[in-house]
């Protein structure tokens, strides 16, 4: 699948010291990587924040996944936040493996792009993107399938994230992030409250 | 603060192989522990699932927190899921430290209980509770403030969680879980969708 260099509309940089805010609310993510001309995308509910600055993230990647091998080979990956409108796509790329469904990205309508200076594939339609450098921790990777990345750049859709905050209430509900419960069922990010 | 052995209404066991489902959607949690007669509770947005069975969780605990020291000393802790109704309590116990506010639990209206056979304090009013045994990983704890726990027992409020699934739409909105964004602002778990 060819990468395009056409950036999504509303794709705006997020300052690194605010990048953790994209993930603070625990959304399900799409994990993307490429190596030697092969790109892949999987879904992961088990991803989260590890540190503020420099921002670090964790993500759990099963040994059976094709994307994990691309990350181990390239030392780079991206986490990105799919929307309510992308729930079926998310379940699709989280269920099919490229090992058995080589055209899984095409099958599930995944469109990729990349930013200047990076070969890591990013997924169109998401509302947050975090480009990461793998911090190699062989014990964690082998024993727990746990991967740590340092965020080197981040972007968000400025219709729903600006000035370091989500503003879902001001935009189309289709742009809200999703949180996997089980079996393709998701809780959509809901009301904003102050506590 | 004395523990009571009176269990909350609607407090029902969750099978260990379904315990990860309590955390799969990335809620903000309260972290509780006790040692040598001292109990404490803090808030953590950076907690998540590490494995299905036996279920394992991760949580990031800053070195400055009093609760971390109790976990390191006792080797046990609990993660539990506060509700929309508990957002102010959650911000309170996440902001004040027992180091400087010794009566923080009383100040923020935290009521504790425990289950037979365990001395780990649990927080009344939550909708999910996961009792954990610390899996000692000194490198992760020291370098990343990252703690791993194996879930040894779990419970949920059966008004909102049953048969391994959340059912928020059938209950009072005040019982929905919350996801911290920043500065005491939370996204409440919203609609359930199938993707």
Interface residues (C-beta under 8 A of the other chain):
Chain A: X21 X24 X25 X26 X27 X28 X45 X46 X47 X48 X49 X50 X51 X56 X58 X60 X84 X86 X87 X88 X89 X90 X91 X139 X140 X144 X145 X146 X148 X164 X165 X166 X168 X176 X178 X179 X180 X181 X182 X184 X185 X186 X187 X188 X189 X190 X191 X192 X193 X194 X195
Chain B: X21 X24 X25 X26 X27 X28 X45 X46 X47 X48 X49 X50 X51 X56 X58 X60 X84 X86 X87 X88 X89 X90 X91 X139 X140 X144 X145 X146 X148 X164 X165 X166 X168 X176 X178 X179 X180 X181 X182 X184 X185 X186 X187 X188 X189 X190 X191 X192 X193 X194 X195
